[in-house]
Amino acid sequence: MGDDLQFKPVQHSVKLTDEAWAATLERAELESTTASEICERLLKHYLALEEKPSRYLPPSGVTRRKRSVYVTRPVWAAARAQKVQEQRSVSAILEQLLRGYLGLDLGRPVDKAPDR
């Protein structure tokens, strides 16, 4: 039974912009899914990429609010490990993924950190 719990989505807090969150909720309705399932799917895809895309800072002047997403433990653990490697929060990673997926303005590009 312990393995089953590992794959049960667990609530996590992320800070996302109103624009990205509203568009995610709308997209979830169109896809007959949930915003959390979209977030998990995007994180899984991103984490599986051998070469990560360029980083972006959200457009200036946007504020983020705390949102709850339900993501499985393995995906969340991998996202937390990635956040350490990229030196940015899971929220920042997810915001960029959602903006790209939803066709929203990504903001301005940030130079990639040099490989160590």
VMD Tcl script that builds the backbone (N, CA, C; Angstrom):
set m [mol new atoms 348]
animate dup $m
set s [atomselect $m all]
$s set {name element resname resid chain x y z} {
  {N N MET 1 A 0.816 -1.198 0.000}
  {CA C MET 1 A 0.000 0.000 0.000}
  {C C MET 1 A 0.863 1.267 0.000}
  {N N GLY 2 A 2.050 1.212 0.569}
  {CA C GLY 2 A 2.932 2.369 0.612}
  {C C GLY 2 A 3.255 2.912 -0.761}
  {N N ASP 3 A 3.447 2.017 -1.735}
  {CA C ASP 3 A 3.736 2.457 -3.097}
  {C C ASP 3 A 2.555 3.187 -3.713}
  {N N ASP 4 A 1.331 2.749 -3.378}
  {CA C ASP 4 A 0.139 3.411 -3.906}
  {C C ASP 4 A 0.058 4.857 -3.421}
  {N N LEU 5 A 0.420 5.081 -2.168}
  {CA C LEU 5 A 0.379 6.438 -1.617}
  {C C LEU 5 A 1.360 7.359 -2.324}
  {N N GLN 6 A 2.452 6.793 -2.783}
  {CA C GLN 6 A 3.474 7.574 -3.475}
  {C C GLN 6 A 2.905 8.239 -4.726}
  {N N PHE 7 A 1.962 7.577 -5.381}
  {CA C PHE 7 A 1.428 8.088 -6.641}
  {C C PHE 7 A 0.081 8.779 -6.486}
  {N N LYS 8 A -0.337 8.986 -5.244}
  {CA C LYS 8 A -1.557 9.747 -4.983}
  {C C LYS 8 A -1.165 11.226 -4.935}
  {N N PRO 9 A -1.852 12.066 -5.705}
  {CA C PRO 9 A -1.505 13.496 -5.680}
  {C C PRO 9 A -1.636 14.090 -4.276}
  {N N VAL 10 A -0.684 14.939 -3.935}
  {CA C VAL 10 A -0.625 15.596 -2.638}
  {C C VAL 10 A -0.667 17.104 -2.874}
  {N N GLN 11 A -1.310 17.830 -1.960}
  {CA C GLN 11 A -1.436 19.281 -2.103}
  {C C GLN 11 A -0.095 19.977 -1.855}
  {N N HIS 12 A 0.222 20.903 -2.756}
  {CA C HIS 12 A 1.419 21.732 -2.637}
  {C C HIS 12 A 1.026 23.170 -2.954}
  {N N SER 13 A 1.715 24.113 -2.348}
  {CA C SER 13 A 1.460 25.529 -2.613}
  {C C SER 13 A 2.479 26.062 -3.604}
  {N N VAL 14 A 1.978 26.798 -4.575}
  {CA C VAL 14 A 2.839 27.488 -5.533}
  {C C VAL 14 A 2.322 28.907 -5.678}
  {N N LYS 15 A 3.193 29.804 -6.078}
  {CA C LYS 15 A 2.778 31.187 -6.332}
  {C C LYS 15 A 2.750 31.399 -7.834}
  {N N LEU 16 A 1.549 31.671 -8.356}
  {CA C LEU 16 A 1.350 31.872 -9.787}
  {C C LEU 16 A 0.596 33.171 -10.020}
  {N N THR 17 A 0.781 33.753 -11.196}
  {CA C THR 17 A 0.066 34.980 -11.538}
  {C C THR 17 A -1.409 34.674 -11.778}
  {N N ASP 18 A -2.238 35.691 -11.580}
  {CA C ASP 18 A -3.673 35.541 -11.853}
  {C C ASP 18 A -3.903 35.152 -13.308}
  {N N GLU 19 A -3.144 35.765 -14.219}
  {CA C GLU 19 A -3.308 35.506 -15.647}
  {C C GLU 19 A -3.044 34.039 -15.980}
  {N N ALA 20 A -1.934 33.512 -15.494}
  {CA C ALA 20 A -1.585 32.117 -15.788}
  {C C ALA 20 A -2.566 31.157 -15.128}
  {N N TRP 21 A -2.974 31.454 -13.895}
  {CA C TRP 21 A -3.883 30.554 -13.188}
  {C C TRP 21 A -5.264 30.543 -13.841}
  {N N ALA 22 A -5.777 31.709 -14.188}
  {CA C ALA 22 A -7.097 31.778 -14.835}
  {C C ALA 22 A -7.083 31.040 -16.171}
  {N N ALA 23 A -6.024 31.228 -16.941}
  {CA C ALA 23 A -5.921 30.553 -18.240}
  {C C ALA 23 A -5.781 29.042 -18.059}
  {N N THR 24 A -5.098 28.620 -17.002}
  {CA C THR 24 A -4.951 27.185 -16.722}
  {C C THR 24 A -6.297 26.576 -16.359}
  {N N LEU 25 A -7.066 27.265 -15.535}
  {CA C LEU 25 A -8.398 26.769 -15.163}
  {C C LEU 25 A -9.302 26.660 -16.387}
  {N N GLU 26 A -9.230 27.659 -17.254}
  {CA C GLU 26 A -10.024 27.652 -18.486}
  {C C GLU 26 A -9.596 26.493 -19.389}
  {N N ARG 27 A -8.300 26.310 -19.533}
  {CA C ARG 27 A -7.780 25.231 -20.381}
  {C C ARG 27 A -8.161 23.860 -19.818}
  {N N ALA 28 A -8.119 23.736 -18.505}
  {CA C ALA 28 A -8.490 22.473 -17.860}
  {C C ALA 28 A -9.939 22.115 -18.179}
  {N N GLU 29 A -10.787 23.110 -18.164}
  {CA C GLU 29 A -12.197 22.869 -18.492}
  {C C GLU 29 A -12.334 22.411 -19.942}
  {N N LEU 30 A -11.610 23.040 -20.846}
  {CA C LEU 30 A -11.655 22.654 -22.259}
  {C C LEU 30 A -11.126 21.237 -22.482}
  {N N GLU 31 A -10.134 20.846 -21.689}
  {CA C GLU 31 A -9.524 19.522 -21.830}
  {C C GLU 31 A -10.212 18.460 -20.973}
  {N N SER 32 A -11.248 18.849 -20.249}
  {CA C SER 32 A -11.955 17.935 -19.329}
  {C C SER 32 A -10.986 17.305 -18.327}
  {N N THR 33 A -10.184 18.155 -17.726}
  {CA C THR 33 A -9.205 17.706 -16.736}
  {C C THR 33 A -9.165 18.740 -15.616}
  {N N THR 34 A -8.138 18.709 -14.806}
  {CA C THR 34 A -7.986 19.697 -13.738}
  {C C THR 34 A -6.715 20.517 -13.965}
  {N N ALA 35 A -6.665 21.665 -13.325}
  {CA C ALA 35 A -5.461 22.499 -13.402}
  {C C ALA 35 A -4.262 21.742 -12.831}
  {N N SER 36 A -4.489 20.980 -11.774}
  {CA C SER 36 A -3.400 20.205 -11.173}
  {C C SER 36 A -2.851 19.164 -12.136}
  {N N GLU 37 A -3.729 18.509 -12.884}
  {CA C GLU 37 A -3.264 17.507 -13.850}
  {C C GLU 37 A -2.442 18.158 -14.963}
  {N N ILE 38 A -2.842 19.350 -15.379}
  {CA C ILE 38 A -2.052 20.080 -16.377}
  {C C ILE 38 A -0.680 20.416 -15.792}
  {N N CYS 39 A -0.652 20.899 -14.559}
  {CA C CYS 39 A 0.622 21.245 -13.911}
  {C C CYS 39 A 1.523 20.021 -13.800}
  {N N GLU 40 A 0.963 18.901 -13.381}
  {CA C GLU 40 A 1.772 17.678 -13.250}
  {C C GLU 40 A 2.311 17.237 -14.605}
  {N N ARG 41 A 1.462 17.269 -15.617}
  {CA C ARG 41 A 1.878 16.848 -16.961}
  {C C ARG 41 A 3.022 17.723 -17.479}
  {N N LEU 42 A 2.899 19.041 -17.292}
  {CA C LEU 42 A 3.950 19.958 -17.752}
  {C C LEU 42 A 5.253 19.752 -16.980}
  {N N LEU 43 A 5.144 19.570 -15.669}
  {CA C LEU 43 A 6.350 19.329 -14.872}
  {C C LEU 43 A 7.036 18.030 -15.297}
  {N N LYS 44 A 6.263 16.966 -15.495}
  {CA C LYS 44 A 6.838 15.679 -15.928}
  {C C LYS 44 A 7.587 15.847 -17.246}
  {N N HIS 45 A 6.944 16.526 -18.188}
  {CA C HIS 45 A 7.571 16.731 -19.496}
  {C C HIS 45 A 8.874 17.522 -19.346}
  {N N TYR 46 A 8.814 18.606 -18.609}
  {CA C TYR 46 A 9.983 19.466 -18.409}
  {C C TYR 46 A 11.125 18.703 -17.741}
  {N N LEU 47 A 10.790 17.949 -16.708}
  {CA C LEU 47 A 11.817 17.217 -15.968}
  {C C LEU 47 A 12.478 16.143 -16.817}
  {N N ALA 48 A 11.743 15.624 -17.797}
  {CA C ALA 48 A 12.282 14.575 -18.670}
  {C C ALA 48 A 13.177 15.127 -19.780}
  {N N LEU 49 A 13.113 16.434 -20.023}
  {CA C LEU 49 A 13.934 17.027 -21.080}
  {C C LEU 49 A 15.410 16.958 -20.713}
  {N N GLU 50 A 16.205 16.504 -21.658}
  {CA C GLU 50 A 17.640 16.456 -21.408}
  {C C GLU 50 A 18.225 17.871 -21.395}
  {N N GLU 51 A 17.772 18.687 -22.334}
  {CA C GLU 51 A 18.219 20.080 -22.396}
  {C C GLU 51 A 17.019 20.972 -22.098}
  {N N LYS 52 A 17.133 21.747 -21.046}
  {CA C LYS 52 A 16.033 22.615 -20.620}
  {C C LYS 52 A 15.995 23.874 -21.494}
  {N N PRO 53 A 14.784 24.401 -21.743}
  {CA C PRO 53 A 14.671 25.633 -22.527}
  {C C PRO 53 A 15.218 26.836 -21.758}
  {N N SER 54 A 15.408 27.926 -22.463}
  {CA C SER 54 A 15.874 29.164 -21.834}
  {C C SER 54 A 14.916 29.580 -20.732}
  {N N ARG 55 A 15.471 30.240 -19.733}
  {CA C ARG 55 A 14.663 30.731 -18.611}
  {C C ARG 55 A 14.118 32.114 -18.929}
  {N N TYR 56 A 12.933 32.387 -18.391}
  {CA C TYR 56 A 12.302 33.693 -18.559}
  {C C TYR 56 A 11.834 34.213 -17.214}
  {N N LEU 57 A 11.861 35.530 -17.071}
  {CA C LEU 57 A 11.248 36.192 -15.925}
  {C C LEU 57 A 9.869 36.644 -16.363}
  {N N PRO 58 A 8.845 36.464 -15.527}
  {CA C PRO 58 A 7.498 36.892 -15.922}
  {C C PRO 58 A 7.479 38.376 -16.281}
  {N N PRO 59 A 6.501 38.789 -17.072}
  {CA C PRO 59 A 6.393 40.212 -17.419}
  {C C PRO 59 A 6.395 41.073 -16.156}
  {N N SER 60 A 6.972 42.257 -16.256}
  {CA C SER 60 A 7.052 43.126 -15.078}
  {C C SER 60 A 5.662 43.595 -14.667}
  {N N GLY 61 A 5.529 43.836 -13.383}
  {CA C GLY 61 A 4.277 44.349 -12.855}
  {C C GLY 61 A 3.249 43.287 -12.506}
  {N N VAL 62 A 3.546 42.026 -12.744}
  {CA C VAL 62 A 2.579 40.982 -12.398}
  {C C VAL 62 A 2.814 40.540 -10.956}
  {N N THR 63 A 1.745 40.240 -10.274}
  {CA C THR 63 A 1.860 39.747 -8.906}
  {C C THR 63 A 1.443 38.282 -8.878}
  {N N ARG 64 A 2.040 37.578 -7.971}
  {CA C ARG 64 A 1.726 36.156 -7.820}
  {C C ARG 64 A 0.940 35.949 -6.535}
  {N N ARG 65 A 0.060 34.976 -6.586}
  {CA C ARG 65 A -0.711 34.603 -5.400}
  {C C ARG 65 A -0.526 33.116 -5.145}
  {N N LYS 66 A -0.715 32.756 -3.898}
  {CA C LYS 66 A -0.572 31.354 -3.526}
  {C C LYS 66 A -1.741 30.546 -4.093}
  {N N ARG 67 A -1.416 29.435 -4.741}
  {CA C ARG 67 A -2.412 28.513 -5.309}
  {C C ARG 67 A -2.080 27.114 -4.800}
  {N N SER 68 A -3.081 26.267 -4.766}
  {CA C SER 68 A -2.869 24.870 -4.392}
  {C C SER 68 A -2.926 24.006 -5.634}
  {N N VAL 69 A -1.919 23.170 -5.800}
  {CA C VAL 69 A -1.920 22.184 -6.878}
  {C C VAL 69 A -1.670 20.820 -6.243}
  {N N TYR 70 A -2.222 19.809 -6.865}
  {CA C TYR 70 A -2.069 18.439 -6.376}
  {C C TYR 70 A -1.174 17.688 -7.348}
  {N N VAL 71 A 0.006 17.310 -6.858}
  {CA C VAL 71 A 1.030 16.668 -7.680}
  {C C VAL 71 A 1.536 15.445 -6.915}
  {N N THR 72 A 1.866 14.388 -7.638}
  {CA C THR 72 A 2.369 13.182 -6.977}
  {C C THR 72 A 3.731 13.448 -6.339}
  {N N ARG 73 A 4.034 12.668 -5.330}
  {CA C ARG 73 A 5.290 12.850 -4.587}
  {C C ARG 73 A 6.539 12.742 -5.471}
  {N N PRO 74 A 6.628 11.733 -6.353}
  {CA C PRO 74 A 7.848 11.633 -7.171}
  {C C PRO 74 A 8.066 12.850 -8.077}
  {N N VAL 75 A 6.991 13.363 -8.660}
  {CA C VAL 75 A 7.120 14.524 -9.546}
  {C C VAL 75 A 7.515 15.754 -8.729}
  {N N TRP 76 A 6.899 15.936 -7.569}
  {CA C TRP 76 A 7.225 17.088 -6.732}
  {C C TRP 76 A 8.675 17.012 -6.250}
  {N N ALA 77 A 9.111 15.823 -5.849}
  {CA C ALA 77 A 10.496 15.656 -5.391}
  {C C ALA 77 A 11.477 15.981 -6.518}
  {N N ALA 78 A 11.173 15.530 -7.722}
  {CA C ALA 78 A 12.038 15.820 -8.872}
  {C C ALA 78 A 12.035 17.316 -9.183}
  {N N ALA 79 A 10.874 17.959 -9.051}
  {CA C ALA 79 A 10.781 19.404 -9.297}
  {C C ALA 79 A 11.596 20.174 -8.255}
  {N N ARG 80 A 11.560 19.717 -7.017}
  {CA C ARG 80 A 12.349 20.377 -5.964}
  {C C ARG 80 A 13.850 20.206 -6.215}
  {N N ALA 81 A 14.242 19.046 -6.692}
  {CA C ALA 81 A 15.655 18.831 -7.027}
  {C C ALA 81 A 16.063 19.735 -8.188}
  {N N GLN 82 A 15.171 19.889 -9.160}
  {CA C GLN 82 A 15.443 20.753 -10.310}
  {C C GLN 82 A 15.551 22.210 -9.875}
  {N N LYS 83 A 14.722 22.607 -8.922}
  {CA C LYS 83 A 14.757 23.996 -8.440}
  {C C LYS 83 A 16.113 24.315 -7.837}
  {N N VAL 84 A 16.699 23.361 -7.128}
  {CA C VAL 84 A 18.025 23.567 -6.544}
  {C C VAL 84 A 19.056 23.722 -7.655}
  {N N GLN 85 A 18.951 22.869 -8.655}
  {CA C GLN 85 A 19.893 22.915 -9.776}
  {C C GLN 85 A 19.778 24.234 -10.541}
  {N N GLU 86 A 18.550 24.705 -10.742}
  {CA C GLU 86 A 18.330 25.938 -11.514}
  {C C GLU 86 A 18.398 27.199 -10.667}
  {N N GLN 87 A 18.416 27.048 -9.368}
  {CA C GLN 87 A 18.416 28.172 -8.435}
  {C C GLN 87 A 17.226 29.101 -8.661}
  {N N ARG 88 A 16.063 28.488 -8.826}
  {CA C ARG 88 A 14.807 29.238 -8.881}
  {C C ARG 88 A 13.709 28.332 -8.341}
  {N N SER 89 A 12.631 28.923 -7.914}
  {CA C SER 89 A 11.573 28.170 -7.243}
  {C C SER 89 A 10.782 27.281 -8.201}
  {N N VAL 90 A 10.121 26.278 -7.626}
  {CA C VAL 90 A 9.208 25.445 -8.408}
  {C C VAL 90 A 8.116 26.342 -8.994}
  {N N SER 91 A 7.685 27.339 -8.236}
  {CA C SER 91 A 6.666 28.277 -8.726}
  {C C SER 91 A 7.131 28.980 -9.997}
  {N N ALA 92 A 8.379 29.430 -10.016}
  {CA C ALA 92 A 8.915 30.121 -11.198}
  {C C ALA 92 A 8.995 29.174 -12.390}
  {N N ILE 93 A 9.417 27.943 -12.139}
  {CA C ILE 93 A 9.483 26.950 -13.215}
  {C C ILE 93 A 8.084 26.691 -13.760}
  {N N LEU 94 A 7.135 26.459 -12.863}
  {CA C LEU 94 A 5.766 26.148 -13.283}
  {C C LEU 94 A 5.112 27.331 -13.987}
  {N N GLU 95 A 5.340 28.535 -13.508}
  {CA C GLU 95 A 4.788 29.734 -14.161}
  {C C GLU 95 A 5.255 29.801 -15.615}
  {N N GLN 96 A 6.553 29.587 -15.840}
  {CA C GLN 96 A 7.082 29.633 -17.204}
  {C C GLN 96 A 6.484 28.519 -18.056}
  {N N LEU 97 A 6.368 27.320 -17.506}
  {CA C LEU 97 A 5.789 26.200 -18.259}
  {C C LEU 97 A 4.344 26.481 -18.645}
  {N N LEU 98 A 3.562 26.982 -17.694}
  {CA C LEU 98 A 2.156 27.290 -17.973}
  {C C LEU 98 A 2.043 28.386 -19.024}
  {N N ARG 99 A 2.847 29.432 -18.891}
  {CA C ARG 99 A 2.790 30.537 -19.861}
  {C C ARG 99 A 3.123 30.044 -21.263}
  {N N GLY 100 A 4.126 29.204 -21.382}
  {CA C GLY 100 A 4.479 28.656 -22.691}
  {C C GLY 100 A 3.376 27.772 -23.252}
  {N N TYR 101 A 2.826 26.911 -22.426}
  {CA C TYR 101 A 1.772 25.985 -22.838}
  {C C TYR 101 A 0.505 26.721 -23.263}
  {N N LEU 102 A 0.201 27.794 -22.551}
  {CA C LEU 102 A -1.044 28.528 -22.784}
  {C C LEU 102 A -0.896 29.657 -23.799}
  {N N GLY 103 A 0.313 29.879 -24.297}
  {CA C GLY 103 A 0.530 30.928 -25.286}
  {C C GLY 103 A 0.527 32.331 -24.706}
  {N N LEU 104 A 0.844 32.451 -23.426}
  {CA C LEU 104 A 0.909 33.764 -22.781}
  {C C LEU 104 A 2.314 34.347 -22.938}
  {N N ASP 105 A 2.418 35.645 -22.726}
  {CA C ASP 105 A 3.714 36.326 -22.781}
  {C C ASP 105 A 4.657 35.696 -21.758}
  {N N LEU 106 A 5.806 35.241 -22.210}
  {CA C LEU 106 A 6.772 34.599 -21.308}
  {C C LEU 106 A 7.536 35.606 -20.460}
  {N N GLY 107 A 7.589 36.839 -20.883}
  {CA C GLY 107 A 8.378 37.831 -20.160}
  {C C GLY 107 A 9.706 38.042 -20.854}
  {N N ARG 108 A 10.734 38.306 -20.060}
  {CA C ARG 108 A 12.037 38.545 -20.689}
  {C C ARG 108 A 12.992 37.399 -20.389}
  {N N PRO 109 A 13.815 37.062 -21.395}
  {CA C PRO 109 A 14.752 35.947 -21.219}
  {C C PRO 109 A 15.840 36.267 -20.200}
  {N N VAL 110 A 16.297 35.240 -19.533}
  {CA C VAL 110 A 17.389 35.337 -18.565}
  {C C VAL 110 A 18.517 34.477 -19.100}
  {N N ASP 111 A 19.735 34.974 -19.005}
  {CA C ASP 111 A 20.875 34.166 -19.448}
  {C C ASP 111 A 20.933 32.889 -18.632}
  {N N LYS 112 A 21.222 31.785 -19.310}
  {CA C LYS 112 A 21.383 30.516 -18.598}
  {C C LYS 112 A 22.631 30.577 -17.735}
  {N N ALA 113 A 22.537 29.935 -16.575}
  {CA C ALA 113 A 23.711 29.841 -15.710}
  {C C ALA 113 A 24.742 28.945 -16.384}
  {N N PRO 114 A 26.006 29.255 -16.249}
  {CA C PRO 114 A 27.039 28.420 -16.875}
  {C C PRO 114 A 27.032 27.015 -16.271}
  {N N ASP 115 A 27.342 26.022 -17.109}
  {CA C ASP 115 A 27.430 24.642 -16.634}
  {C C ASP 115 A 28.626 24.513 -15.707}
  {N N ARG 116 A 28.439 23.691 -14.684}
  {CA C ARG 116 A 29.533 23.508 -13.715}
  {C C ARG 116 A 30.142 22.162 -13.875}
}
mol reanalyze $m
mol bondsrecalc $m
mol representation Tube
mol addrep $m
